[in-house]
Amino acid sequence: MFADNTLTPREAVRLCALGTIARGPRRYSDLAASVRHFVTRITGPSLDLLGSSMELLRHEGLVEPLSGEGMEDDAVLGITQGGRAEFLRLMTANLRASSDLSRLVTALKFRFLDLLPADRQAMQAELLLETAETELARLQDLRTASADEGPLMQEWLEQEIAQAEERRAWLEAFADRAAAAAWRATPHWLHSERGGPAGRLFCVESGGGPLFANHCLKEGQG
């Protein structure tokens, strides 16, 4: 990973492969084709991204042949316990705003989010929202700084900001739903695994029902 705990391009491809096979065993050729198709539809063709070998996953013990040997006989591959641990590590990585790789990692998070427990789903939803808010703040700052750059720049920024605001609103609603689902799944925990409040994931019992720091879930709601 990079120093800021975001995925490298090769790690994004690895996440795609492990998440795909976590859903169920795949033949080597089918797994490779699925990863190639998904990645290129998000980022476009990239030798850097597609240079990662499925065989490397087997050599590292992240996947194992369930029948056959490997690439040479198009073996059926399944994920190992080590592979599941690596999937979880990659799946919970941070995001960088405004890059093709971030777009790929975001797509992967949504594709495989249902494989995580409810509380981790809520944490990832909060991370996605925070990333969208950071990107929106950067665009708004750029608009202020570019006030004298001419009308075309301002017009472009306005439509970019409008899209970012719409995306943030959708992610905020999604994070609220994920937080509510996490509370229903684990109603008695009070803190995140990081040892402190975690936005919508921090809940306390108070009078009429649970309260989230950024979101209030009333009794009978959801």
Backbone as CSV, one residue per row, in Angstrom:
resi,resn,N_x,N_y,N_z,CA_x,CA_y,CA_z,C_x,C_y,C_z
1,MET,0.840,-1.195,0.000,0.000,0.000,0.000,0.878,1.249,0.000
2,PHE,0.267,2.358,-0.420,0.942,3.637,-0.314,1.001,4.068,1.153
3,ALA,1.781,5.120,1.423,1.977,5.569,2.802,0.679,5.998,3.480
4,ASP,-0.296,6.473,2.698,-1.567,6.924,3.277,-2.599,5.801,3.368
5,ASN,-2.127,4.559,3.272,-2.993,3.380,3.394,-4.029,3.291,2.280
6,THR,-3.659,3.756,1.085,-4.486,3.574,-0.106,-3.848,2.507,-0.997
7,LEU,-4.656,1.907,-1.838,-4.189,0.781,-2.640,-3.332,1.214,-3.820
8,THR,-2.315,0.414,-4.113,-1.574,0.565,-5.353,-2.419,-0.036,-6.480
9,PRO,-2.113,0.273,-7.733,-2.871,-0.336,-8.838,-2.891,-1.860,-8.793
10,ARG,-1.769,-2.471,-8.505,-1.723,-3.932,-8.451,-2.561,-4.482,-7.297
11,GLU,-2.587,-3.762,-6.184,-3.416,-4.203,-5.069,-4.899,-4.082,-5.409
12,ALA,-5.267,-3.091,-6.202,-6.662,-2.966,-6.631,-7.069,-4.160,-7.482
13,VAL,-6.162,-4.596,-8.371,-6.435,-5.780,-9.187,-6.538,-7.011,-8.290
14,ARG,-5.664,-7.098,-7.305,-5.704,-8.228,-6.364,-7.023,-8.241,-5.598
15,LEU,-7.499,-7.076,-5.170,-8.788,-6.991,-4.490,-9.905,-7.476,-5.398
16,CYS,-9.855,-7.080,-6.651,-10.880,-7.523,-7.604,-10.877,-9.041,-7.736
17,ALA,-9.697,-9.636,-7.838,-9.587,-11.087,-7.987,-10.069,-11.816,-6.736
18,LEU,-9.606,-11.369,-5.570,-9.984,-12.048,-4.333,-11.466,-11.875,-4.019
19,GLY,-12.006,-10.685,-4.283,-13.430,-10.476,-4.056,-14.280,-11.328,-4.976
20,THR,-13.841,-11.449,-6.228,-14.574,-12.274,-7.195,-14.609,-13.723,-6.752
21,ILE,-13.451,-14.232,-6.341,-13.389,-15.648,-5.966,-13.972,-15.893,-4.581
22,ALA,-14.072,-14.841,-3.761,-14.708,-14.988,-2.451,-16.194,-15.311,-2.598
23,ARG,-16.771,-14.921,-3.717,-18.190,-15.223,-3.962,-18.394,-16.686,-4.332
24,GLY,-17.356,-17.341,-4.757,-17.468,-18.747,-5.130,-16.314,-19.144,-6.028
25,PRO,-15.966,-20.434,-6.062,-14.845,-20.900,-6.876,-15.011,-20.520,-8.344
26,ARG,-13.897,-20.252,-9.000,-13.871,-19.904,-10.425,-12.725,-20.647,-11.091
27,ARG,-12.913,-20.998,-12.353,-11.798,-21.514,-13.129,-10.794,-20.398,-13.368
28,TYR,-9.546,-20.790,-13.487,-8.473,-19.812,-13.667,-8.783,-18.854,-14.805
29,SER,-9.175,-19.386,-15.963,-9.435,-18.538,-17.135,-10.621,-17.626,-16.907
30,ASP,-11.649,-18.129,-16.231,-12.839,-17.333,-15.951,-12.525,-16.201,-14.979
31,LEU,-11.716,-16.485,-13.963,-11.317,-15.466,-12.994,-10.511,-14.370,-13.672
32,ALA,-9.526,-14.771,-14.478,-8.686,-13.786,-15.161,-9.515,-12.919,-16.099
33,ALA,-10.444,-13.532,-16.827,-11.283,-12.778,-17.762,-12.211,-11.827,-17.016
34,SER,-12.760,-12.281,-15.884,-13.656,-11.439,-15.103,-12.932,-10.220,-14.558
35,VAL,-11.733,-10.417,-14.027,-10.946,-9.308,-13.493,-10.593,-8.333,-14.612
36,ARG,-10.137,-8.865,-15.743,-9.750,-8.005,-16.869,-10.935,-7.172,-17.351
37,HIS,-12.099,-7.799,-17.468,-13.294,-7.107,-17.956,-13.691,-5.981,-17.009
38,PHE,-13.734,-6.272,-15.707,-14.175,-5.272,-14.743,-13.207,-4.091,-14.679
39,VAL,-11.924,-4.386,-14.588,-10.940,-3.319,-14.428,-10.899,-2.419,-15.657
40,THR,-10.910,-3.010,-16.851,-10.810,-2.186,-18.056,-12.071,-1.361,-18.285
41,ARG,-13.229,-1.817,-17.810,-14.448,-1.029,-17.969,-14.454,0.182,-17.032
42,ILE,-13.703,0.100,-15.952,-13.639,1.214,-15.012,-12.516,2.182,-15.367
43,THR,-11.350,1.666,-15.697,-10.175,2.516,-15.895,-9.703,2.617,-17.334
44,GLY,-10.219,1.752,-18.230,-9.641,1.652,-19.564,-8.468,0.681,-19.537
45,PRO,-7.989,0.270,-20.708,-6.870,-0.683,-20.769,-5.636,-0.132,-20.069
46,SER,-4.974,-0.978,-19.296,-3.772,-0.565,-18.581,-2.867,-1.760,-18.380
47,LEU,-1.685,-1.700,-18.971,-0.729,-2.785,-18.794,-0.294,-2.889,-17.336
48,ASP,-0.205,-1.745,-16.666,0.220,-1.747,-15.274,-0.786,-2.490,-14.405
49,LEU,-2.066,-2.217,-14.628,-3.088,-2.869,-13.827,-3.231,-4.342,-14.174
50,LEU,-3.140,-4.673,-15.461,-3.426,-6.031,-15.886,-2.195,-6.925,-15.882
51,GLY,-1.058,-6.411,-15.438,0.146,-7.222,-15.402,0.190,-8.171,-14.215
52,SER,-0.752,-8.018,-13.291,-0.773,-8.873,-12.104,-1.228,-10.274,-12.481
53,SER,-0.499,-11.291,-12.046,-0.789,-12.670,-12.416,-1.673,-13.351,-11.388
54,MET,-2.673,-14.100,-11.880,-3.494,-14.899,-10.989,-2.674,-16.009,-10.350
55,GLU,-1.623,-16.459,-11.061,-0.762,-17.497,-10.514,-0.070,-17.036,-9.238
56,LEU,0.235,-15.740,-9.148,0.897,-15.213,-7.965,0.025,-15.390,-6.729
57,LEU,-1.277,-15.264,-6.899,-2.185,-15.473,-5.769,-2.067,-16.898,-5.241
58,ARG,-1.898,-17.843,-6.157,-1.768,-19.241,-5.734,-0.428,-19.477,-5.034
59,HIS,0.637,-18.925,-5.596,1.958,-19.111,-4.996,2.041,-18.487,-3.611
60,GLU,1.276,-17.426,-3.378,1.278,-16.776,-2.073,0.286,-17.410,-1.096
61,GLY,-0.430,-18.439,-1.550,-1.361,-19.132,-0.674,-2.669,-18.422,-0.454
62,LEU,-3.006,-17.484,-1.330,-4.256,-16.737,-1.179,-5.428,-17.450,-1.851
63,VAL,-5.140,-18.219,-2.882,-6.127,-19.089,-3.509,-5.494,-20.464,-3.649
64,GLU,-6.340,-21.459,-3.828,-5.844,-22.819,-3.980,-6.690,-23.560,-5.001
65,PRO,-6.065,-24.474,-5.755,-6.832,-25.251,-6.719,-7.730,-26.263,-6.008
66,LEU,-8.983,-26.274,-6.388,-9.918,-27.261,-5.851,-9.979,-28.487,-6.739
67,SER,-9.626,-28.289,-7.998,-9.469,-29.397,-8.941,-8.453,-28.959,-9.977
68,GLY,-7.543,-29.824,-10.331,-6.489,-29.451,-11.258,-5.298,-28.857,-10.524
69,GLU,-4.391,-28.254,-11.300,-3.139,-27.746,-10.738,-3.022,-26.228,-10.779
70,GLY,-3.457,-25.610,-11.882,-3.276,-24.175,-12.009,-3.611,-23.695,-13.398
71,MET,-2.826,-22.733,-13.891,-3.096,-22.136,-15.189,-3.027,-23.161,-16.306
72,GLU,-2.086,-24.112,-16.190,-1.863,-25.041,-17.290,-3.063,-25.927,-17.596
73,ASP,-3.864,-26.260,-16.590,-5.043,-27.096,-16.844,-6.339,-26.382,-16.456
74,ASP,-6.290,-25.048,-16.373,-7.475,-24.228,-16.084,-8.192,-24.729,-14.832
75,ALA,-7.434,-24.823,-13.746,-7.959,-25.364,-12.493,-9.081,-24.503,-11.935
76,VAL,-9.969,-25.140,-11.170,-10.969,-24.426,-10.391,-10.298,-23.929,-9.113
77,LEU,-10.357,-22.629,-8.874,-9.683,-22.021,-7.735,-10.684,-21.613,-6.662
78,GLY,-10.276,-21.770,-5.413,-11.059,-21.297,-4.272,-10.194,-20.423,-3.383
79,ILE,-10.818,-19.571,-2.609,-10.067,-18.670,-1.738,-9.686,-19.396,-0.446
80,THR,-8.511,-19.097,0.093,-8.046,-19.684,1.348,-8.342,-18.733,2.506
81,GLN,-8.067,-19.201,3.720,-8.227,-18.317,4.881,-7.285,-17.132,4.775
82,GLY,-6.067,-17.385,4.307,-5.135,-16.290,4.088,-5.639,-15.310,3.048
83,GLY,-6.307,-15.847,2.030,-6.891,-14.991,1.000,-8.012,-14.135,1.542
84,ARG,-8.808,-14.701,2.441,-9.894,-13.917,3.048,-9.331,-12.798,3.923
85,ALA,-8.249,-13.092,4.635,-7.617,-12.065,5.453,-7.041,-10.951,4.580
86,GLU,-6.435,-11.319,3.461,-5.887,-10.326,2.540,-7.000,-9.520,1.892
87,PHE,-8.109,-10.176,1.551,-9.269,-9.468,1.000,-9.763,-8.412,1.982
88,LEU,-9.875,-8.781,3.258,-10.357,-7.836,4.265,-9.398,-6.658,4.404
89,ARG,-8.093,-6.924,4.375,-7.098,-5.856,4.485,-7.222,-4.881,3.317
90,LEU,-7.366,-5.416,2.107,-7.458,-4.571,0.918,-8.805,-3.845,0.857
91,MET,-9.849,-4.549,1.251,-11.199,-3.994,1.144,-11.392,-2.798,2.064
92,THR,-10.667,-2.756,3.169,-10.852,-1.685,4.144,-9.793,-0.590,4.012
93,ALA,-9.104,-0.547,2.881,-8.095,0.492,2.643,-8.759,1.852,2.464
94,ASN,-7.981,2.892,2.641,-8.464,4.254,2.422,-8.612,4.560,0.940
95,LEU,-9.204,5.718,0.658,-9.438,6.157,-0.721,-8.716,7.459,-0.991
96,ARG,-8.246,7.616,-2.206,-7.763,8.911,-2.686,-8.811,9.492,-3.615
97,ALA,-9.058,10.784,-3.475,-10.042,11.431,-4.340,-9.461,11.679,-5.729
98,SER,-10.344,11.709,-6.706,-10.015,12.169,-8.059,-8.890,11.389,-8.728
99,SER,-9.081,10.101,-8.924,-8.142,9.339,-9.740,-8.872,8.132,-10.303
100,ASP,-8.363,7.613,-11.439,-8.954,6.411,-12.009,-8.881,5.257,-11.028
101,LEU,-7.778,5.186,-10.285,-7.640,4.103,-9.315,-8.678,4.223,-8.213
102,SER,-8.926,5.454,-7.747,-9.965,5.646,-6.730,-11.333,5.226,-7.261
103,ARG,-11.580,5.526,-8.518,-12.860,5.116,-9.115,-12.973,3.591,-9.143
104,LEU,-11.873,2.933,-9.474,-11.863,1.474,-9.478,-12.076,0.927,-8.079
105,VAL,-11.341,1.466,-7.088,-11.470,0.959,-5.722,-12.873,1.222,-5.176
106,THR,-13.445,2.379,-5.501,-14.815,2.668,-5.069,-15.788,1.657,-5.653
107,ALA,-15.633,1.369,-6.943,-16.497,0.377,-7.582,-16.339,-0.992,-6.925
108,LEU,-15.102,-1.360,-6.574,-14.857,-2.639,-5.915,-15.484,-2.682,-4.529
109,LYS,-15.417,-1.575,-3.809,-16.024,-1.536,-2.479,-17.525,-1.781,-2.572
110,PHE,-18.193,-1.127,-3.525,-19.629,-1.335,-3.672,-19.937,-2.741,-4.189
111,ARG,-19.075,-3.260,-5.045,-19.312,-4.590,-5.603,-19.264,-5.672,-4.525
112,PHE,-18.328,-5.531,-3.580,-18.093,-6.581,-2.598,-18.497,-6.176,-1.179
113,LEU,-19.170,-5.067,-1.009,-19.491,-4.583,0.330,-20.348,-5.572,1.099
114,ASP,-21.218,-6.304,0.418,-22.102,-7.237,1.104,-21.362,-8.433,1.691
115,LEU,-20.072,-8.588,1.347,-19.286,-9.671,1.926,-18.755,-9.319,3.315
116,LEU,-18.854,-8.050,3.717,-18.376,-7.608,5.030,-19.503,-7.664,6.054
117,PRO,-19.153,-7.808,7.351,-20.176,-7.707,8.400,-20.824,-6.327,8.386
118,ALA,-21.999,-6.219,8.991,-22.773,-4.978,8.931,-22.010,-3.787,9.501
119,ASP,-21.261,-4.011,10.603,-20.558,-2.872,11.200,-19.438,-2.384,10.291
120,ARG,-18.748,-3.307,9.616,-17.691,-2.898,8.688,-18.278,-2.259,7.427
121,GLN,-19.450,-2.718,7.005,-20.132,-2.060,5.890,-20.406,-0.601,6.236
122,ALA,-20.880,-0.356,7.462,-21.187,1.011,7.881,-19.923,1.861,7.945
123,MET,-18.826,1.284,8.408,-17.567,2.022,8.456,-17.092,2.384,7.057
124,GLN,-17.247,1.467,6.111,-16.844,1.750,4.740,-17.762,2.798,4.102
125,ALA,-19.050,2.751,4.425,-19.974,3.768,3.922,-19.571,5.146,4.418
126,GLU,-19.153,5.219,5.685,-18.709,6.490,6.244,-17.431,6.967,5.551
127,LEU,-16.525,6.040,5.265,-15.289,6.386,4.564,-15.585,6.931,3.170
128,LEU,-16.510,6.295,2.464,-16.889,6.757,1.135,-17.498,8.153,1.186
129,LEU,-18.321,8.397,2.207,-18.924,9.721,2.367,-17.850,10.766,2.660
130,GLU,-16.922,10.445,3.539,-15.854,11.387,3.877,-15.015,11.722,2.641
131,THR,-14.762,10.722,1.802,-13.988,10.959,0.587,-14.735,11.893,-0.360
132,ALA,-16.046,11.685,-0.496,-16.857,12.554,-1.353,-16.890,13.979,-0.806
133,GLU,-16.972,14.122,0.502,-16.981,15.458,1.103,-15.646,16.174,0.895
134,THR,-14.549,15.418,0.974,-13.227,16.004,0.725,-13.109,16.489,-0.708
135,GLU,-13.586,15.679,-1.637,-13.526,16.060,-3.045,-14.381,17.298,-3.310
136,LEU,-15.565,17.354,-2.724,-16.435,18.518,-2.899,-15.771,19.774,-2.335
137,ALA,-15.157,19.659,-1.177,-14.482,20.810,-0.569,-13.346,21.308,-1.454
138,ARG,-12.635,20.392,-2.081,-11.542,20.782,-2.976,-12.074,21.539,-4.199
139,LEU,-13.184,21.060,-4.745,-13.778,21.737,-5.898,-14.275,23.128,-5.519
140,GLN,-14.893,23.240,-4.373,-15.387,24.541,-3.924,-14.240,25.510,-3.681
141,ASP,-13.146,25.003,-3.137,-11.963,25.834,-2.925,-11.370,26.281,-4.263
142,LEU,-11.367,25.360,-5.229,-10.857,25.697,-6.553,-11.730,26.757,-7.222
143,ARG,-13.032,26.676,-7.026,-13.934,27.681,-7.588,-13.608,29.061,-7.035
144,THR,-13.371,29.135,-5.734,-13.011,30.417,-5.115,-11.691,30.945,-5.661
145,ALA,-10.727,30.039,-5.778,-9.402,30.445,-6.235,-9.365,30.775,-7.725
146,SER,-10.371,30.298,-8.477,-10.376,30.483,-9.938,-11.385,31.527,-10.385
147,ALA,-11.774,32.410,-9.498,-12.815,33.385,-9.815,-12.451,34.272,-10.995
148,ASP,-11.149,34.468,-11.229,-10.707,35.354,-12.311,-10.227,34.594,-13.540
149,GLU,-10.510,33.313,-13.600,-9.999,32.488,-14.690,-10.882,32.519,-15.933
150,GLY,-12.030,33.144,-15.865,-12.892,33.213,-17.037,-14.139,32.375,-16.882
151,PRO,-15.160,32.620,-17.708,-16.461,31.961,-17.537,-16.444,30.470,-17.822
152,LEU,-15.603,30.003,-18.748,-15.614,28.571,-19.069,-15.141,27.732,-17.890
153,MET,-14.106,28.208,-17.226,-13.611,27.489,-16.044,-14.683,27.444,-14.973
154,GLN,-15.353,28.564,-14.758,-16.411,28.609,-13.760,-17.585,27.705,-14.144
155,GLU,-17.910,27.689,-15.416,-19.014,26.835,-15.875,-18.694,25.368,-15.653
156,TRP,-17.448,24.993,-15.983,-17.037,23.602,-15.773,-17.062,23.246,-14.295
157,LEU,-16.549,24.140,-13.458,-16.531,23.884,-12.029,-17.936,23.769,-11.448
158,GLU,-18.854,24.580,-11.940,-20.217,24.529,-11.432,-20.852,23.163,-11.696
159,GLN,-20.630,22.623,-12.896,-21.230,21.314,-13.176,-20.514,20.207,-12.403
160,GLU,-19.203,20.353,-12.188,-18.471,19.377,-11.381,-18.953,19.412,-9.929
161,ILE,-19.167,20.610,-9.417,-19.643,20.761,-8.037,-21.064,20.227,-7.892
162,ALA,-21.902,20.480,-8.890,-23.273,19.970,-8.844,-23.280,18.442,-8.780
163,GLN,-22.419,17.810,-9.578,-22.326,16.352,-9.555,-21.791,15.856,-8.219
164,ALA,-20.790,16.577,-7.682,-20.213,16.182,-6.400,-21.227,16.330,-5.273
165,GLU,-22.050,17.367,-5.308,-23.069,17.557,-4.279,-24.136,16.465,-4.360
166,GLU,-24.503,16.098,-5.576,-25.481,15.022,-5.743,-24.916,13.696,-5.230
167,ARG,-23.638,13.442,-5.536,-22.989,12.212,-5.073,-22.897,12.191,-3.547
168,ARG,-22.548,13.332,-2.948,-22.462,13.396,-1.499,-23.820,13.132,-0.851
169,ALA,-24.880,13.711,-1.412,-26.220,13.515,-0.850,-26.615,12.041,-0.895
170,TRP,-26.292,11.381,-2.011,-26.621,9.955,-2.129,-25.821,9.135,-1.129
171,LEU,-24.536,9.434,-0.979,-23.687,8.700,-0.045,-24.092,8.954,1.405
172,GLU,-24.572,10.153,1.695,-25.027,10.441,3.050,-26.239,9.586,3.404
173,ALA,-27.170,9.474,2.461,-28.335,8.621,2.693,-27.916,7.157,2.812
174,PHE,-26.959,6.745,1.979,-26.459,5.377,2.029,-25.776,5.097,3.367
175,ALA,-24.966,6.042,3.849,-24.289,5.873,5.137,-25.299,5.783,6.276
176,ASP,-26.379,6.567,6.205,-27.421,6.490,7.220,-28.059,5.097,7.240
177,ARG,-28.355,4.552,6.051,-28.949,3.220,5.977,-27.990,2.165,6.518
178,ALA,-26.723,2.292,6.174,-25.728,1.324,6.636,-25.564,1.390,8.149
179,ALA,-25.589,2.608,8.716,-25.473,2.764,10.163,-26.670,2.143,10.879
180,ALA,-27.848,2.349,10.314,-29.048,1.763,10.915,-28.984,0.241,10.875
181,ALA,-28.523,-0.318,9.763,-28.392,-1.766,9.648,-27.356,-2.309,10.620
182,ALA,-26.266,-1.567,10.808,-25.230,-1.996,11.748,-25.759,-2.002,13.171
183,TRP,-26.535,-0.991,13.530,-27.095,-0.957,14.877,-28.057,-2.116,15.111
184,ARG,-28.901,-2.395,14.123,-29.838,-3.509,14.271,-29.101,-4.837,14.414
185,ALA,-27.967,-4.966,13.714,-27.213,-6.217,13.756,-26.440,-6.375,15.057
186,THR,-25.947,-5.259,15.612,-25.156,-5.303,16.842,-25.591,-4.165,17.757
187,PRO,-26.731,-4.276,18.434,-27.323,-3.143,19.148,-26.620,-2.734,20.433
188,HIS,-25.647,-3.514,20.900,-25.093,-3.201,22.218,-23.684,-2.648,22.176
189,TRP,-23.058,-2.634,21.011,-21.693,-2.105,21.035,-21.708,-0.596,20.930
190,LEU,-20.717,0.042,21.520,-20.710,1.491,21.644,-19.599,2.175,20.885
191,HIS,-18.552,1.454,20.529,-17.412,2.099,19.916,-16.938,1.303,18.715
192,SER,-16.229,1.991,17.860,-15.637,1.336,16.702,-14.432,0.536,17.139
193,GLU,-13.886,-0.293,16.222,-12.703,-1.080,16.522,-11.494,-0.179,16.761
194,ARG,-11.557,1.073,16.318,-10.444,1.985,16.526,-10.434,2.536,17.954
195,GLY,-11.455,2.173,18.766,-11.420,2.543,20.167,-12.090,3.856,20.502
196,GLY,-12.850,4.427,19.598,-13.503,5.696,19.890,-14.716,5.878,19.024
197,PRO,-15.362,7.023,19.127,-16.535,7.285,18.304,-16.199,7.208,16.833
198,ALA,-17.129,6.701,16.059,-16.904,6.578,14.617,-18.102,7.128,13.871
199,GLY,-18.384,8.399,14.059,-19.469,9.028,13.325,-20.787,8.337,13.558
200,ARG,-21.391,7.893,12.489,-22.689,7.244,12.589,-22.623,5.923,13.338
201,LEU,-21.423,5.371,13.509,-21.298,4.081,14.163,-21.258,4.195,15.687
202,PHE,-21.142,5.409,16.215,-21.096,5.586,17.672,-22.525,5.739,18.183
203,CYS,-22.978,4.824,19.017,-24.363,4.885,19.486,-24.411,4.802,20.996
204,VAL,-25.433,5.401,21.564,-25.678,5.332,23.002,-27.168,5.143,23.210
205,GLU,-27.507,4.560,24.343,-28.906,4.434,24.689,-29.361,5.726,25.364
206,SER,-30.479,6.286,24.896,-30.939,7.545,25.476,-32.443,7.656,25.290
207,GLY,-33.166,7.522,26.365,-34.599,7.762,26.354,-35.332,6.952,25.303
208,GLY,-35.690,7.648,24.197,-36.528,7.025,23.194,-35.833,6.029,22.310
209,GLY,-34.499,5.889,22.361,-33.841,4.911,21.509,-32.413,5.289,21.244
210,PRO,-31.741,4.558,20.341,-30.324,4.793,20.084,-30.094,6.092,19.345
211,LEU,-29.022,6.769,19.682,-28.644,8.001,19.013,-27.274,7.822,18.391
212,PHE,-27.130,8.220,17.139,-25.834,8.225,16.496,-25.321,9.662,16.505
213,ALA,-24.011,9.816,16.571,-23.430,11.154,16.657,-23.868,12.025,15.501
214,ASN,-23.962,11.437,14.291,-24.358,12.211,13.129,-25.729,11.818,12.594
215,HIS,-26.373,10.857,13.256,-27.609,10.335,12.710,-28.465,9.823,13.860
216,CYS,-29.725,10.183,13.900,-30.619,9.728,14.964,-31.570,8.695,14.411
217,LEU,-31.574,7.523,15.010,-32.484,6.448,14.607,-33.564,6.329,15.667
218,LYS,-34.762,6.741,15.323,-35.853,6.714,16.285,-36.401,5.307,16.429
219,GLU,-37.090,5.066,17.560,-37.696,3.772,17.781,-38.666,3.452,16.654
220,GLY,-38.556,2.211,16.138,-39.452,1.767,15.093,-39.052,2.219,13.710
221,GLN,-38.012,3.071,13.578,-37.599,3.547,12.261,-36.712,2.509,11.610
222,GLY,-36.784,2.409,10.284,-35.933,1.481,9.552,-36.392,0.069,9.704
